[in-house]
């Protein structure tokens, strides 16, 4: 095991006549809350274009230092042996008492106690290294459903690679096109989410065109964040707001995977767009959309070093308090005192 993955180098790909279609993906980033299982989705526009029927799934364990790992394992085994020895001595001391209790209550022979003590003392922890942690792997290959559309495969690949299509979809979402219905807006969001999910998946190729395509798609969304927040969160329902937040998070995670960093400039642009519409959230059409607004704001609020978000939220709360105070009706107060 080594820190560098030899599959990523160009010489390895030439020697084995292979090509990286998608990945690599860090398995630890795909685990669920139990830390025992997870689901990994491997996809890319190149995988949609491929016609081969043989796919190689390469799994490699990467560690920092083998000697450090061996030393840690040996220490754990030594402590485990000491612990098992102490447990064995305790079991031997209490063995007579257990036999007396069992003989008093139940006619159980002493062989049972001996077997339990031996099993407890001989029990050892299993130590796994690298890919030994993988107990079961289930692979599911999905393909697109065939339709009656002419040259559907070519058109689908063109949808994944076209920046012009992404710009047109964003205009439909922002209700700048001829069709300004909520149905068209929702369908455009679904298509753009599919394009972003496939196109912004983690893909490391020897050529740099993959990262360029990913950056171009994110720039299209980044340049329209302000109208997206307006038409998909402030002036839309819960489902449209949910899809918009999902699209923004996909773009954010895609940029982090492309640049291999934890913070990206895209998140700062999202924060600025949200702060621009923060004074107008009183005009929000849906309470569910307002919830998604603040969930997205809490995700990027850590980038606000000048505490502008907190100041605007406090001023907004003061405005709400003044509005509630202005709407106070003395008859309502009288009814409250009567029925309380």
Buried (B, 14 or more C-beta within 10 A) or exposed (E): EEEEEEBBEEEEBEEEEEEBBBBBBEBEEEBEEEEEEEEEEBBBBBBBBEEEEEEEEEEBEEEEEEEEBEEEEEEEEEEBEEEBEEBBEEBEEEBEEBBEEBEEEEEEEEEEBEEEBEEEBEEEEEEEEEEEEEEEEEEEEEEEEEEEEEEEEEEBBEBBBBEEBBBBBBBBBBBEBEEEEEEBBBBBBEBBBEBBBBBBBBBBBEEEEBBEBBBEBBBBBBEBBBBBBBBBBBBBBBBBBBBBBBBBBBBBBBBBBBBEEEBBEBBBBBBBBBBEBBEEBEEBBBEBBBBBBBEBBEBBBEBBEEEBBEEBBEEBEEEEEEEEEEEEEEEEEEEEEEEE
